[in-house]
Each structure stands twice: as C-alpha cells, then as structure tokens.
C-alpha cells in the first residue's frame, strides 16, 4: 500500500472531518511561531498501516522543526518521509516529501506536500488535512487525510508514545 496524502479545498471555507480540517484556498492563516509546536520534539513510536510507525522531531531552531518518519511492515521499511514545520510569513507551514525504502522520491524533484496552518486550539495544531494533538508529555496523536488504494479518503489516526 502506498498511502498518499491529499489536500482538500472546499468552496464553503473550513470543512471538518472528525479531527482534521480543510481550508478554503483564499483564507488567511493565523499568526504563529515555531515555539507553539515545540511539544512535538522527541522520538515517537506507534502503529498504523499494518506496521510500526516512527517519527523523530528536532527541537525548534532557526524558525523550524525538522522530522523524519518511517513505516516498518513485517520487519522491512515500507517508506520514509522527511519534512518540517517552519515559520513562513508570520504563521506556520507543515511540509513533507515521501521516499521509498531505497530513498527514491514519490513526488517530483521540485514538488513538496504543503499544508497551511488553520488554527491552534486546545492542545492541537490544525493544518490543512493534518492535526497534531498533544495528549500529554509522553503521548500525541497525529490525524491525516490519507488517500486509500480504492480511491476513497480516510482520516487516519497515528497514536504515538514518547520513546
């Protein structure tokens, strides 16, 4: 399975799934700094897509936090992501790229998956199609709108524990 993240733009403005939100293209993002995402710092492990998921987030520095992700299924790496949350125009952007187990990129060379900040509320960072939720110091959830093999879109929950 090759889950691909998709971005929804709704004519009516902000649309809600269970835990994710989507943003109208011309809506202005709220002011924010990378300090508001600092709680993501650390090494996190969970389960999704029939395997073990792992994310490592750096502390905030120079207006950004970088991360790496990998999915391990049946003892083998399925795919990686590399990305960051960074300050852009007085707000935050979540950006990433996908790679197979041999580090061959899924996106074209110049293509980056970009998700605009919608709001920050109640221990959550809402980006367009992704939500980062702090449950406590040692547990987080990440919700993402993911394109499925059958063409449908599902909100996938990644529950992570600090390592």
N, C-alpha and C positions, 0 to 999 in steps of 0.2 A: 504494500500500500504506500502510496506517495501522497500524503496529505498536503494540500496546497492551501495556503491562507488566501482568503478573498476579502475584498473590501466592498462594502455596500454603501451606496449613496442613495438616499431616499428623498424624493421630491418634497415630502412633508416636513423635513427638518430632522430632528433627532428621533430615531426609532429604537425601541428597546427589545432585546431578546431577554432571556431570563436574567443574565448577569452582564451581558455586553451591550454596547450602544453603537449606533452608527450615526454619522454626521452628514448633514447636508453640505454640499461642496463649498458654498459661499459663507458658511458660518465661521465666525472668528473664534479662535481658541483662547482659553483663559490664560492670564499671566501665571507663570510658574517658574521655579528654578529646580535644578537637579537635586538640591537638598531635600526636596519633597519626595524623592524616590530613594533616598539613602537607605531605608529599611530593607531594600531588596539585596543589599550587599551580602555576599556569602555563597556557600556551596549548598545546593538544594537537590534532593532526590525524591522521585515519586514514580508512579506507574501510569501509563497511558499507551494507546495504540498497541496493546498486547505485549508491552515490554517495560523496561526501566527507562525513565526519563531523568535527565540530569542537567542542571543549569548552574553555572558559576558566574556570579556578578561581581565586578570590581567596585571598590568604594568610589564615590564621586570624586572627580578630578578634572580640571580644565573644562568644566561645563558638561561633562558626560560620564556615563557609567557603561562600560562595555560588558558583554556577556558572550558565553558560548553555551550551546545546547547540544546534547546528543541523545539519540534513541537507540537503545540496545534491545534487540529481539533475538531470543534463542542464542545468547552468547555472542552475537555479532552486531557491530554497528550498522544501523539501518540508514541514518542520515545525521547531518550536523546542521546547526545554524550558528551564525556569528552576527552580532549586532550591537546596538547600543540604544540607550535613551540619552538624548542630548538636548541642550538648550538651543533653541532656534527662534529668533525674533521675539524674545521675552516669554516664550512658552516652551513646552517640551514636545519632542517627536520621538516615536519608537520606530526604529528602522532595523531591518534584518535582511540577510541573504541565506539561502539554503545550499547545502552541498551534499553529494552522495558520500558513501564511505571511502571513496578514493579522492575526495575533495574536488570533484568535478561539479561546477556550479549548475544549479537548476535554472536560475534566472540568467538572462543575457548579461554580458560583461558590465554594461552601464546601468542595468536595471536593479533597483533596490525596492523592497517592500516597505512602504512608508505609512505610518498610522499617526494621525493628528490627535493631540490631546483634546478631549471633550470637556472633562471636568475632574476635579479632585474632591471627594467627599467620603466620609465615614470609613476611613482606612482603605480607600480604594482610589486607584488611578484609572480613569476611564479613557482609553484611546479608541479610535475608530475601528471597532472589531475586536479589540482586546481589553481585558480588565485585569489589573493586578490588585489583589486583595491581601491585606495583612491581617491574619487571624491572631497572631501573637508573635513574640520574638523568634520562635522556632518553627512557625508554620505559616505558609502562604498558599493562596490559590491563584492560578492564572487561568482565565477563561478566554477562549479564542473561537472565532467563527471560522470553521475549517470546511473546505470543500471535500466531499466524500467521493469514493470511487463511482457511486451510482449517479453522480451529478447533483445530489442534494447538498445542503449546507447544514451543518450541525454545530451547536455550541459545545465545545469540548472543555472539560474541566481538568486542569492539571493541579493536583494537590501535592505540595512539596513540604518535606520536613528538612530542617537545617541539619547538615552533616558536621 
